[in-house]
Amino acid sequence: MVGKIKRKVVKPSKAAGKGASAPSAQGDGFDFGALVTAIRQVHERCLIHAGKAVNITVTLRNWTIGFYIREYEQRGSDRAAYGERLVPRLAESLRQAGLARVDARELRRFRQLYLTYSGIREALTPELRRLLHASGPAGDKRESPTPASVVDPKQLVSRLSFTHLAELITLPNPLKRTFYEIECMRGNWSVRELKRQIGSLYYERSGLSRDKEKLAERMRAVADQVEPRLIVRDPYIFEFLGIKSKEVMGESDLEDALLDRIQEFLLELGHGFCFEARQKRILIGETHGFVDLVFYHRILKCHVLIELKVADFAHEHLGQLNTYVSWFKRNVMTEGDNPPIGLLLCTRKDHSLVEYALADLPNRLFVSKYQLELPSREHIQQFLDAQIHEVGDA
């Protein structure tokens, strides 16, 4: 177990603030080359400043949207008419109104951002504070369903992008989440590095390590840091500004594109796949889960759940899918149905991996009955490899 983390200001790493000083415009040394260098440095620094400013605005916007969704769920005068369909209906209405990146999955992220980081209220601009105040007494009320972070909310918003926070809100353990907040800011981690460290169980390894500081130093030495010039290439910034660029396709965009093609691929196989749902929400205990694709196989008479991870294979991915499969067996499977199964697809640019999640289904039964009707791992893997290159090069 990692010990308690004391509240403190996290200082930026030295590497984050490095940069050559602009040449002086005075003196004999200011030649044409120095002129080019000076203008380039001014441009780059202003670009970084603009990117950070937009990043902060994106986070505050998303948090405020999450606040309004939660507010409506609790106090909306006609909320009963929407129920569980609220978020999809809202996404469709906002899309028709011209708002970018407001699909149901993103709206749920915004809501979770508000629930996880209610303290971000302190970082709101005066204009956003007035909007919340205008929404009624609840606009001034702090909702803290999860323990507040020990990190100053203003630091979180200014030092971490919304893409970072979107990864952190998936961690239910507040202490674990705070650990990664602090390490991410100390090391100036990129989002990719944050994902890698979470996947490598850095928090758990730190708790077991005798020399925690030595482990931390080793991690920082090899960590992938944010390149300041690339801050403005965050897909959320481009979409917030209404800019479309294929070269800034993010993992969420890539995932959506691949899911579209996987859905078509399975339906075109003609082996009994019937589409049922996308981003199917299920409630397991106090936690909501979202299954990427749900099919019903009319020949096997069972549900097939598909999870796509634009990441390297990790055992927790398979564990999560097995949990979904077990939930479907207990709550959705009806008389005459066979037990559901899951299909985990992990893909990177140069490699894909396909695994079936059987939960408690005997492997013998899967091989003798299910496997005869389902596409082979090799068939799906070849399809995925082809699609990842096509989508990535589009």
C-alpha positions as CSV (number, residue, x, y, z in Angstrom):
1,M,0.0,0.0,0.0
2,V,1.3,3.4,-1.0
3,G,1.4,5.8,2.0
4,K,-0.6,8.9,2.4
5,I,0.3,11.7,0.0
6,K,0.6,15.1,1.6
7,R,-0.9,18.1,-0.1
8,K,1.7,20.2,-1.8
9,V,2.5,22.2,-4.8
10,V,4.1,20.2,-7.6
11,K,7.0,21.9,-9.1
12,P,7.5,21.6,-12.9
13,S,10.4,19.5,-14.0
14,K,13.5,21.4,-15.1
15,A,13.2,19.8,-18.5
16,A,9.7,21.3,-19.0
17,G,11.1,24.9,-18.7
18,K,14.2,24.5,-20.8
19,G,14.7,26.5,-23.9
20,A,17.3,28.6,-25.6
21,S,17.0,32.3,-24.8
22,A,16.0,34.6,-27.7
23,P,19.0,36.4,-29.2
24,S,19.3,40.1,-28.4
25,A,18.1,42.6,-31.0
26,Q,20.9,44.9,-29.8
27,G,24.6,44.7,-30.6
28,D,26.7,43.6,-33.6
29,G,25.7,39.9,-33.1
30,F,22.1,40.5,-34.4
31,D,22.6,39.2,-38.0
32,F,20.1,37.7,-40.4
33,G,20.4,34.2,-38.8
34,A,19.7,35.7,-35.4
35,L,16.6,37.4,-36.9
36,V,15.2,34.1,-38.1
37,T,16.0,32.4,-34.8
38,A,14.3,35.2,-32.8
39,I,11.1,35.1,-34.9
40,R,10.9,31.3,-34.7
41,Q,11.3,31.3,-31.0
42,V,8.7,34.0,-30.5
43,H,6.3,32.0,-32.7
44,E,6.9,28.7,-30.9
45,R,6.5,30.2,-27.4
46,C,3.3,32.0,-28.4
47,L,2.1,28.8,-30.0
48,I,2.8,26.9,-26.7
49,H,1.0,29.6,-24.7
50,A,-2.0,29.5,-27.0
51,G,-2.2,25.7,-26.8
52,K,-2.1,25.7,-23.0
53,A,-4.7,28.4,-22.9
54,V,-7.1,26.4,-25.1
55,N,-6.3,23.2,-23.2
56,I,-7.4,24.9,-20.0
57,T,-10.6,26.2,-21.7
58,V,-11.4,22.7,-23.0
59,T,-11.1,21.2,-19.6
60,L,-13.2,23.9,-18.0
61,R,-15.8,23.6,-20.7
62,N,-16.0,19.8,-20.4
63,W,-16.3,20.0,-16.6
64,T,-19.1,22.5,-16.8
65,I,-21.0,20.4,-19.3
66,G,-20.6,17.5,-16.9
67,F,-22.0,19.7,-14.1
68,Y,-25.1,20.6,-16.2
69,I,-25.7,16.9,-17.1
70,R,-25.5,15.9,-13.4
71,E,-27.7,18.9,-12.5
72,Y,-30.3,17.8,-15.0
73,E,-30.3,14.2,-13.9
74,Q,-31.1,15.3,-10.3
75,R,-33.4,18.3,-10.9
76,G,-34.5,18.5,-14.5
77,S,-38.2,19.1,-14.6
78,D,-38.8,16.6,-17.5
79,R,-35.9,14.2,-16.7
80,A,-38.3,11.3,-16.2
81,A,-39.1,11.4,-19.9
82,Y,-35.6,10.5,-20.8
83,G,-34.2,8.2,-18.2
84,E,-31.3,6.1,-19.4
85,R,-31.7,7.5,-22.9
86,L,-30.7,11.0,-21.7
87,V,-27.1,11.0,-22.8
88,P,-27.6,9.5,-26.3
89,R,-30.6,11.9,-26.9
90,L,-28.5,14.8,-25.6
91,A,-25.6,13.8,-27.9
92,E,-27.8,13.8,-30.9
93,S,-29.4,17.1,-30.1
94,L,-26.0,18.8,-29.6
95,R,-24.6,17.2,-32.8
96,Q,-27.6,18.7,-34.7
97,A,-26.8,22.1,-33.0
98,G,-23.2,21.9,-34.5
99,L,-21.2,21.1,-31.4
100,A,-18.0,19.0,-32.0
101,R,-17.0,15.8,-30.2
102,V,-20.2,15.4,-28.2
103,D,-21.0,11.7,-28.7
104,A,-22.5,9.8,-25.8
105,R,-19.2,8.4,-24.7
106,E,-17.6,11.9,-24.4
107,L,-20.6,13.3,-22.6
108,R,-20.3,10.5,-20.0
109,R,-16.6,11.4,-19.7
110,F,-17.6,15.0,-19.0
111,R,-20.0,13.9,-16.3
112,Q,-17.4,11.7,-14.7
113,L,-14.9,14.5,-14.8
114,Y,-17.3,16.6,-12.8
115,L,-18.0,13.8,-10.3
116,T,-14.4,12.9,-9.9
117,Y,-12.9,16.4,-9.8
118,S,-15.6,18.6,-8.2
119,G,-12.8,20.8,-6.9
120,I,-12.2,22.1,-10.4
121,R,-14.9,24.6,-9.6
122,E,-12.2,26.6,-7.9
123,A,-10.4,27.0,-11.3
124,L,-13.4,28.3,-13.2
125,T,-13.3,31.6,-14.9
126,P,-15.6,34.4,-13.5
127,E,-17.9,33.9,-16.5
128,L,-18.3,30.2,-15.9
129,R,-18.9,30.9,-12.2
130,R,-21.7,33.3,-13.1
131,L,-23.3,30.7,-15.4
132,L,-23.2,28.1,-12.6
133,H,-24.6,30.6,-10.1
134,A,-27.4,31.5,-12.5
135,S,-28.4,27.8,-12.7
136,G,-29.7,28.1,-9.1
137,P,-28.6,27.3,-5.6
138,A,-27.2,23.9,-6.6
139,G,-24.8,25.8,-8.9
140,D,-23.0,27.0,-5.7
141,K,-23.2,23.6,-4.0
142,R,-20.2,21.3,-4.0
143,E,-20.9,17.7,-4.8
144,S,-18.1,15.4,-3.7
145,P,-19.1,11.8,-4.5
146,T,-15.4,10.9,-4.5
147,P,-12.7,12.2,-2.1
148,A,-11.2,15.5,-3.3
149,S,-7.7,15.4,-4.8
150,V,-4.9,16.7,-2.6
151,V,-3.5,18.5,-5.6
152,D,-4.5,22.1,-6.1
153,P,-7.3,22.0,-8.8
154,K,-5.8,25.0,-10.5
155,Q,-2.6,23.1,-10.9
156,L,-4.5,20.1,-12.3
157,V,-6.2,22.2,-14.9
158,S,-3.1,24.2,-15.9
159,R,-0.6,21.3,-15.9
160,L,-2.7,18.4,-17.2
161,S,-4.7,18.3,-20.4
162,F,-8.2,17.0,-20.5
163,T,-6.8,14.0,-22.3
164,H,-4.7,13.3,-19.2
165,L,-7.7,13.8,-16.9
166,A,-9.8,11.5,-19.1
167,E,-7.4,8.7,-18.3
168,L,-7.2,9.5,-14.6
169,I,-11.0,9.5,-14.0
170,T,-11.0,5.8,-15.0
171,L,-9.1,5.1,-11.7
172,P,-11.6,4.5,-8.9
173,N,-9.0,4.5,-6.1
174,P,-8.6,8.2,-5.0
175,L,-5.1,7.5,-3.6
176,K,-4.0,5.8,-6.7
177,R,-5.4,8.6,-8.8
178,T,-3.6,11.2,-6.8
179,F,-0.3,9.3,-7.0
180,Y,-0.5,9.4,-10.9
181,E,-1.6,13.1,-10.8
182,I,1.6,14.0,-8.9
183,E,3.9,11.7,-10.9
184,C,2.5,12.9,-14.2
185,M,3.1,16.5,-13.3
186,R,6.6,15.9,-11.8
187,G,7.7,14.0,-14.8
188,N,5.8,16.1,-17.4
189,W,4.4,12.8,-18.8
190,S,2.7,12.6,-22.1
191,V,-0.7,10.9,-22.2
192,R,0.9,7.8,-23.8
193,E,3.4,7.6,-20.9
194,L,0.6,8.0,-18.3
195,K,-1.2,5.1,-19.9
196,R,2.0,3.0,-20.0
197,Q,2.7,3.7,-16.3
198,I,-0.8,2.8,-15.2
199,G,-0.6,-0.4,-17.3
200,S,2.8,-1.3,-15.8
201,L,1.3,-1.1,-12.3
202,Y,3.7,1.7,-11.2
203,Y,1.6,2.6,-8.2
204,E,1.5,-1.0,-7.0
205,R,5.2,-1.5,-7.6
206,S,5.9,1.7,-5.7
207,G,4.0,0.5,-2.8
208,L,6.1,-2.7,-2.7
209,S,9.4,-1.1,-3.3
210,R,11.8,-0.5,-0.4
211,D,13.4,2.5,-2.1
212,K,10.5,4.4,-3.6
213,E,12.5,7.5,-4.5
214,K,15.0,5.4,-6.5
215,L,12.2,3.7,-8.4
216,A,10.7,7.1,-9.1
217,E,14.0,8.5,-10.4
218,R,14.4,5.5,-12.7
219,M,10.8,5.9,-14.0
220,R,11.4,9.6,-14.7
221,A,14.6,8.9,-16.5
222,V,12.9,6.8,-19.1
223,A,9.5,8.5,-19.2
224,D,8.1,9.8,-22.5
225,Q,7.6,13.6,-21.8
226,V,5.2,16.0,-23.4
227,E,6.8,18.0,-26.2
228,P,5.6,21.5,-25.8
229,R,5.2,22.1,-29.5
230,L,2.8,19.2,-29.7
231,I,0.4,20.5,-27.1
232,V,-1.6,22.2,-29.8
233,R,-2.0,18.9,-31.7
234,D,-4.2,17.4,-29.0
235,P,-7.3,16.2,-30.9
236,Y,-9.6,17.8,-28.3
237,I,-8.0,21.2,-29.1
238,F,-8.5,20.8,-32.9
239,E,-12.1,19.7,-32.5
240,F,-12.9,22.5,-29.9
241,L,-11.6,25.0,-32.4
242,G,-13.5,23.4,-35.3
243,I,-10.4,22.4,-37.1
244,K,-10.4,19.0,-39.0
245,S,-7.0,17.4,-39.6
246,K,-6.4,13.7,-40.4
247,E,-2.9,13.9,-39.0
248,V,-4.2,14.5,-35.5
249,M,-6.5,11.5,-35.3
250,G,-6.6,10.5,-31.7
251,E,-7.1,7.1,-30.2
252,S,-10.8,7.8,-29.6
253,D,-11.3,8.7,-33.3
254,L,-9.3,5.7,-34.4
255,E,-11.3,3.4,-32.1
256,D,-14.6,4.8,-33.5
257,A,-13.4,4.3,-37.1
258,L,-12.3,0.7,-36.4
259,L,-15.5,-0.1,-34.6
260,D,-17.5,1.0,-37.6
261,R,-15.5,-1.3,-39.8
262,I,-15.6,-4.2,-37.4
263,Q,-19.4,-3.9,-37.2
264,E,-19.7,-4.0,-40.9
265,F,-17.2,-6.9,-41.2
266,L,-19.1,-9.2,-38.8
267,L,-22.5,-8.4,-40.3
268,E,-21.1,-9.0,-43.8
269,L,-19.8,-12.5,-42.8
270,G,-23.4,-13.7,-42.9
271,H,-22.8,-16.3,-40.1
272,G,-25.7,-15.2,-37.9
273,F,-24.4,-12.0,-36.4
274,C,-27.2,-9.6,-35.5
275,F,-26.3,-6.1,-34.3
276,E,-27.8,-5.2,-31.0
277,A,-26.0,-2.3,-29.4
278,R,-22.9,0.0,-29.4
279,Q,-21.5,1.4,-26.2
280,K,-24.0,-0.7,-24.2
281,R,-24.2,0.7,-20.7
282,I,-24.3,-1.9,-17.9
283,L,-24.3,-1.3,-14.1
284,I,-22.0,-3.6,-12.1
285,G,-22.3,-2.7,-8.4
286,E,-21.8,1.1,-8.2
287,T,-19.8,1.2,-11.5
288,H,-21.0,1.8,-15.0
289,G,-19.4,-0.2,-17.8
290,F,-19.7,0.3,-21.5
291,V,-19.4,-2.6,-23.9
292,D,-18.1,-1.4,-27.3
293,L,-20.3,-3.7,-29.5
294,V,-23.0,-6.2,-28.6
295,F,-24.3,-8.8,-31.2
296,Y,-26.7,-11.6,-30.9
297,H,-25.7,-14.7,-32.8
298,R,-28.9,-16.3,-34.1
299,I,-27.3,-19.7,-34.9
300,L,-25.4,-20.1,-31.6
301,K,-28.3,-18.4,-29.7
302,C,-25.9,-16.3,-27.6
303,H,-24.7,-12.8,-27.1
304,V,-21.2,-11.9,-28.5
305,L,-19.6,-8.9,-26.7
306,I,-16.8,-7.1,-28.4
307,E,-14.2,-4.9,-26.8
308,L,-11.7,-2.9,-28.8
309,K,-8.5,-1.6,-27.2
310,V,-6.2,0.7,-29.2
311,A,-3.4,-0.5,-27.0
312,D,-1.1,-3.5,-26.3
313,F,-2.7,-6.5,-24.7
314,A,-3.0,-6.4,-21.0
315,H,-4.5,-9.1,-18.8
316,E,-6.8,-6.5,-17.1
317,H,-8.5,-6.0,-20.5
318,L,-9.4,-9.6,-20.7
319,G,-10.5,-9.6,-17.0
320,Q,-12.8,-6.6,-17.7
321,L,-14.4,-8.3,-20.7
322,N,-14.9,-11.5,-18.7
323,T,-16.7,-9.4,-16.1
324,Y,-19.0,-8.1,-18.8
325,V,-19.6,-11.6,-20.1
326,S,-20.5,-12.9,-16.6
327,W,-22.9,-9.9,-16.1
328,F,-24.7,-10.7,-19.4
329,K,-25.0,-14.3,-18.4
330,R,-26.6,-13.3,-15.0
331,N,-28.8,-10.4,-16.2
332,V,-29.5,-10.8,-20.0
333,M,-29.4,-14.5,-20.9
334,T,-32.9,-15.9,-21.1
335,E,-34.3,-19.4,-21.4
336,G,-33.1,-21.1,-24.6
337,D,-30.0,-18.9,-24.8
338,N,-26.5,-20.3,-24.7
339,P,-23.9,-18.6,-22.4
340,P,-22.5,-15.4,-23.9
341,I,-18.9,-15.0,-25.0
342,G,-16.6,-12.0,-25.5
343,L,-14.1,-11.1,-28.2
344,L,-11.2,-8.9,-27.2
345,L,-9.4,-7.0,-30.0
346,C,-6.1,-5.2,-29.1
347,T,-4.5,-3.4,-31.9
348,R,-1.4,-1.2,-32.4
349,K,-0.1,0.2,-35.7
350,D,2.0,-2.8,-36.4
351,H,0.4,-5.7,-34.6
352,S,-3.1,-6.9,-33.5
353,L,-4.1,-9.6,-31.1
354,V,-7.4,-11.4,-30.8
355,E,-8.6,-13.3,-27.7
356,Y,-11.9,-14.9,-26.8
357,A,-13.2,-14.3,-23.3
358,L,-15.2,-17.3,-22.2
359,A,-15.9,-16.4,-18.5
360,D,-16.9,-19.8,-17.0
361,L,-17.8,-21.4,-20.4
362,P,-15.9,-24.7,-20.6
363,N,-13.2,-24.6,-23.3
364,R,-14.3,-28.0,-24.6
365,L,-17.8,-26.6,-25.4
366,F,-16.3,-23.5,-27.0
367,V,-14.1,-25.6,-29.3
368,S,-16.8,-28.1,-30.2
369,K,-19.8,-25.8,-30.7
370,Y,-19.0,-22.1,-30.7
371,Q,-15.8,-22.1,-32.7
372,L,-17.4,-23.7,-35.7
373,E,-19.7,-20.7,-36.2
374,L,-17.4,-17.8,-35.2
375,P,-14.6,-16.3,-37.3
376,S,-11.1,-17.6,-36.5
377,R,-8.6,-15.5,-34.5
378,E,-6.4,-15.4,-37.6
379,H,-9.2,-14.2,-39.8
380,I,-10.1,-11.3,-37.5
381,Q,-6.4,-10.4,-36.9
382,Q,-5.7,-10.2,-40.6
383,F,-8.7,-7.9,-41.0
384,L,-7.7,-5.7,-38.1
385,D,-4.1,-5.4,-39.3
386,A,-5.4,-4.3,-42.7
387,Q,-7.9,-1.8,-41.3
388,I,-5.5,-0.2,-38.8
389,H,-3.1,0.7,-41.7
390,E,-5.9,1.9,-43.9
391,V,-7.5,4.1,-41.2
392,G,-4.2,5.3,-40.0
393,D,-3.1,6.3,-43.5
394,A,-6.5,7.9,-44.4
